[in-house]
Amino acid sequence: MSRGRLKPNDYKCIQDNFIFLKKELEARHLIDFLFQHGVISLEEKEHIGIKENKDARNDLLLTLILNAGPGDAFNYFLLSLEDRYRHVLTKLKGHSYSVQQQFHQEKNVLLEKLGHSHSLLQQFQQEKNVLLNKLDNLTSQLQISQGEVEKLEHEKAQIEMQNTKFQDELDQVCDSCKQKIEKKKAKLCVMATRTATEKALALHSYADYQVTKLIVIGGFWEKDAGGITQMFDYVYQHGYAGAWSWDLMSNGDSQRAAIAHIKDYTHKGQISIVLQ
């Protein structure tokens, strides 16, 4: 029954010399000693002994020794070789010593690599700490920058609100100025309407303007004298005549029919008439 493999160096010693041992040994010479020291069991001993072929006996014995466990099985195997197989023992001990030397060399190399790896690990840890500190600083700066961005956005919103307010006020001022300008421009000329009545109606469309002077151009027919009267009545009744001067320009006498009607206004300084 397998008890596990030999120790690594012992296992390697037999494994590397397996063919040599299989050729040089005779298992029947060794099985009694190995059984007495518990390296193999009675059943294993008998099983080896009944095999007629030497190679088969040696192959089975070496296989059992390889799996005799990590205890003292290998040392008992070496002791079993002292009487009959000293040359084999010398070879195995030399190989074992070589294996041990190789093992120690490899061990030293591994320890050196381990030390180098440990140094690299420490260096990596230091670099990691440096990078983490830089990351923390960048994170802090980013938070500060984010706060500054939010502050700038707030200030931008405030400026936009103020600009909107100023624009509204400017628009109001501009509208007021436009109205004043339009009023100043409203020196109207009601031109080329056919009758005085139409002129009076045209005047009504400018009632929202502060008209300072009205020039009525065109002839007035005799039959339209009532229209002239109506125009002056409309203006006076609605309070538009106070500061106006009227230039009634005509090359005929038809406008004189309305003069008597409006003379009552002229002496009050409300209407001045220029006849041309």
Backbone hydrogen bonds, N-H to C=O, Kabsch-Sander energy under -0.5 kcal/mol:
donor,donor_aa,acceptor,acceptor_aa,energy
3,R,4,G,-0.5
3,R,67,N,-2.8
4,G,67,N,-0.6
6,L,66,L,-1.5
11,Y,7,K,-3.2
12,K,8,P,-2.3
13,C,9,N,-2.0
14,I,10,D,-1.9
15,Q,11,Y,-2.6
16,D,12,K,-2.8
17,N,13,C,-1.1
18,F,15,Q,-1.0
21,L,17,N,-2.9
22,K,18,F,-2.5
23,K,19,I,-1.5
24,E,20,F,-2.4
25,L,21,L,-2.3
29,H,26,E,-1.8
30,L,27,A,-1.6
31,I,27,A,-1.7
34,L,30,L,-2.3
35,F,31,I,-2.3
36,Q,32,D,-2.4
37,H,33,F,-1.5
38,G,35,F,-1.6
39,V,34,L,-2.7
40,I,34,L,-0.9
45,K,41,S,-2.4
46,E,42,L,-2.7
47,H,43,E,-2.3
48,I,44,E,-2.2
49,G,45,K,-2.4
50,I,46,E,-1.7
51,K,48,I,-1.1
57,R,53,N,-2.1
58,N,54,K,-3.1
59,D,55,D,-2.6
60,L,56,A,-2.2
61,L,57,R,-2.5
62,L,58,N,-2.8
63,T,59,D,-1.9
64,L,60,L,-2.3
65,I,61,L,-2.4
66,L,62,L,-2.3
67,N,63,T,-1.0
68,A,65,I,-1.8
69,G,4,G,-2.4
76,Y,72,D,-2.1
77,F,73,A,-1.9
78,L,74,F,-2.1
79,L,75,N,-2.1
80,S,76,Y,-1.9
81,L,78,L,-1.2
82,E,79,L,-1.3
85,Y,81,L,-1.5
89,L,85,Y,-2.5
90,T,86,R,-3.0
91,K,87,H,-1.9
92,L,88,V,-2.8
93,K,89,L,-2.9
94,G,90,T,-2.6
95,H,91,K,-2.8
96,S,92,L,-3.3
97,Y,93,K,-3.1
98,S,94,G,-2.6
99,V,95,H,-3.2
100,Q,96,S,-2.8
101,Q,97,Y,-3.1
102,Q,98,S,-3.0
103,F,99,V,-3.0
104,H,100,Q,-3.0
105,Q,101,Q,-2.7
106,E,102,Q,-3.1
107,K,103,F,-2.8
108,N,104,H,-3.0
109,V,105,Q,-2.8
110,L,106,E,-2.9
111,L,107,K,-2.8
112,E,108,N,-2.7
113,K,109,V,-2.8
114,L,110,L,-3.0
115,G,111,L,-2.9
116,H,112,E,-2.6
117,S,113,K,-3.2
118,H,114,L,-2.8
119,S,115,G,-2.4
120,L,116,H,-2.8
121,L,117,S,-2.8
122,Q,118,H,-2.5
123,Q,119,S,-2.6
124,F,120,L,-3.1
125,Q,121,L,-2.7
126,Q,122,Q,-2.5
127,E,123,Q,-2.8
128,K,124,F,-2.9
129,N,125,Q,-2.5
130,V,126,Q,-2.4
131,L,127,E,-2.8
132,L,128,K,-2.7
133,N,129,N,-2.4
134,K,130,V,-2.4
135,L,131,L,-2.7
136,D,132,L,-2.6
137,N,133,N,-2.5
138,L,134,K,-2.9
139,T,135,L,-2.7
140,S,136,D,-2.6
141,Q,137,N,-2.9
142,L,138,L,-2.8
143,Q,139,T,-2.4
144,I,140,S,-2.5
145,S,141,Q,-3.3
146,Q,142,L,-2.9
147,G,143,Q,-2.4
148,E,144,I,-2.6
149,V,145,S,-2.8
150,E,146,Q,-2.6
151,K,147,G,-2.3
152,L,148,E,-2.9
153,E,149,V,-2.8
154,H,150,E,-2.3
155,E,151,K,-2.7
156,K,152,L,-2.8
157,A,153,E,-2.5
158,Q,154,H,-2.4
159,I,155,E,-2.7
160,E,156,K,-2.7
161,M,157,A,-2.4
162,Q,158,Q,-2.6
163,N,159,I,-3.0
164,T,160,E,-2.6
165,K,161,M,-2.6
166,F,162,Q,-3.3
167,Q,163,N,-2.8
168,D,164,T,-2.5
169,E,165,K,-2.7
170,L,166,F,-2.9
171,D,167,Q,-3.0
172,Q,168,D,-2.5
173,V,169,E,-2.7
174,C,170,L,-3.2
175,D,171,D,-3.0
176,S,172,Q,-2.7
177,C,173,V,-2.9
178,K,174,C,-3.0
179,Q,175,D,-2.6
180,K,176,S,-2.5
181,I,177,C,-3.0
182,E,178,K,-3.2
183,K,179,Q,-2.6
184,K,180,K,-2.4
185,K,181,I,-1.9
186,A,182,E,-0.7
186,A,183,K,-0.8
187,K,185,K,-2.4
188,L,186,A,-1.2
190,V,188,L,-0.5
190,V,215,I,-0.6
191,M,189,C,-1.0
192,A,217,I,-0.6
199,K,195,T,-1.6
200,A,196,A,-2.4
201,L,197,T,-2.2
202,A,198,E,-2.5
203,L,199,K,-2.2
204,H,200,A,-1.3
205,S,201,L,-0.8
205,S,202,A,-0.7
206,Y,203,L,-1.6
207,A,204,H,-1.6
209,Y,206,Y,-1.9
211,V,209,Y,-1.7
214,L,245,S,-1.3
215,I,188,L,-1.4
216,V,214,L,-0.6
216,V,247,D,-1.1
217,I,190,V,-0.9
217,I,215,I,-0.7
218,G,249,M,-0.9
221,W,219,G,-0.5
224,D,221,W,-1.7
225,A,222,E,-1.7
228,I,224,D,-1.8
229,T,225,A,-2.3
230,Q,226,G,-2.6
231,M,227,G,-2.2
232,F,228,I,-2.2
233,D,229,T,-2.7
234,Y,230,Q,-2.5
235,V,231,M,-2.1
236,Y,232,F,-2.5
237,Q,233,D,-2.7
238,H,234,Y,-1.5
239,G,236,Y,-1.6
240,Y,235,V,-2.4
241,A,235,V,-0.7
244,W,241,A,-1.0
244,W,270,Q,-0.5
246,W,272,S,-2.5
247,D,214,L,-1.1
247,D,245,S,-0.5
248,L,246,W,-0.8
248,L,274,V,-1.1
249,M,216,V,-1.4
249,M,247,D,-1.0
250,S,248,L,-0.6
256,R,253,D,-1.4
257,A,254,S,-1.2
258,A,255,Q,-1.7
259,I,256,R,-0.9
260,A,256,R,-0.6
262,I,258,A,-1.4
263,K,259,I,-1.4
265,Y,262,I,-1.5
266,T,262,I,-1.1
267,H,263,K,-1.3
268,K,265,Y,-0.8
269,G,266,T,-1.9
270,Q,265,Y,-1.5
271,I,265,Y,-0.6
272,S,244,W,-0.6
274,V,246,W,-1.6
275,L,273,I,-0.6
276,Q,248,L,-1.1
276,Q,274,V,-0.5
